[in-house]
Amino acid sequence: MEKIILASQSPARLDLLKKIGLDNISVIPANIDETSLKNEKPNHLALRLSKEKSAKIGALHPNSIIIGADTVVSIGTLSLPKAENNDDVRYCLSLL
């Protein structure tokens, strides 16, 4: 069987994959720039980041199955930032 690589550090994604029976998964974060492009819609951002993660790790491991995914929290067409501190949390909650 080909090696399966999750191109993400997300513990939740790894847990979901294990719940569907994929036990032998390597985790290799892609560490890409996740900044949204000007006027980029949230769904396009999530898709672009997923593809970029898969492409980066896939180039390093061409004989593996690469799973790249990303989650973008949004309000309408506004992508919310990843909350990295209390001020970020307050800002996101104020928008919600």
C-alpha positions in Angstrom: 0.0 0.0 0.0 1.2 3.5 -0.8 2.2 5.8 2.1 -0.5 8.2 3.2 0.6 11.7 4.3 -1.5 14.4 5.9 -0.1 17.7 4.8 -1.5 19.4 7.9 -0.8 19.7 11.6 -4.5 19.6 12.5 -5.1 17.0 15.3 -8.8 17.1 14.4 -8.1 16.1 10.7 -5.8 13.3 11.8 -8.5 12.1 14.3 -11.1 12.1 11.5 -8.9 10.0 9.3 -8.2 7.5 12.0 -12.0 7.3 12.7 -12.6 6.1 9.2 -9.9 3.4 9.5 -6.8 5.1 8.2 -4.2 4.2 10.9 -0.9 4.4 9.1 -0.8 8.1 8.3 2.3 10.3 8.4 1.9 13.9 9.3 4.1 16.3 7.4 3.0 20.0 7.7 3.4 22.0 4.5 4.1 25.2 6.3 2.9 27.5 3.5 1.9 31.1 3.7 -1.9 31.0 4.5 -2.5 34.7 3.8 -5.6 35.3 1.7 -5.2 37.1 -1.6 -6.9 40.4 -2.1 -10.7 40.0 -2.5 -10.3 36.1 -2.3 -13.5 34.5 -1.2 -13.3 32.1 1.8 -14.2 29.0 -0.2 -11.6 29.8 -2.8 -9.0 30.4 -0.1 -9.7 27.0 1.5 -9.4 25.3 -1.8 -6.2 27.1 -2.8 -4.5 26.4 0.5 -5.5 22.7 0.3 -4.1 22.4 -3.2 -0.9 24.3 -2.3 -0.3 22.0 0.8 -0.9 18.9 -1.3 1.4 20.2 -4.1 4.3 21.1 -1.8 4.3 17.8 0.1 3.5 15.8 -3.1 6.6 17.2 -4.8 8.7 15.8 -1.9 6.9 12.5 -1.8 5.7 11.6 -5.3 4.8 8.0 -4.6 2.6 8.8 -1.7 -1.1 9.6 -1.3 -1.2 13.2 -0.1 -4.2 14.6 1.8 -4.2 18.4 1.9 -7.0 20.3 3.6 -7.7 23.6 5.2 -10.5 25.2 7.2 -11.5 28.8 6.8 -14.0 30.4 9.2 -16.0 33.1 7.6 -18.9 35.5 7.9 -20.3 35.9 4.4 -17.3 36.8 2.2 -15.1 37.9 5.1 -12.5 35.3 6.1 -11.8 35.5 9.9 -8.1 35.3 11.0 -6.8 32.4 13.1 -7.2 33.5 16.7 -3.7 33.6 18.1 -4.3 35.7 21.2 -7.1 37.2 23.3 -7.4 40.3 21.1 -7.9 38.1 18.0 -10.6 36.1 19.9 -12.4 39.2 20.9 -12.3 40.6 17.4 -13.7 37.4 15.9 -16.4 37.0 18.5 -17.4 40.7 18.0 -18.0 40.0 14.4 -20.1 36.9 15.1 
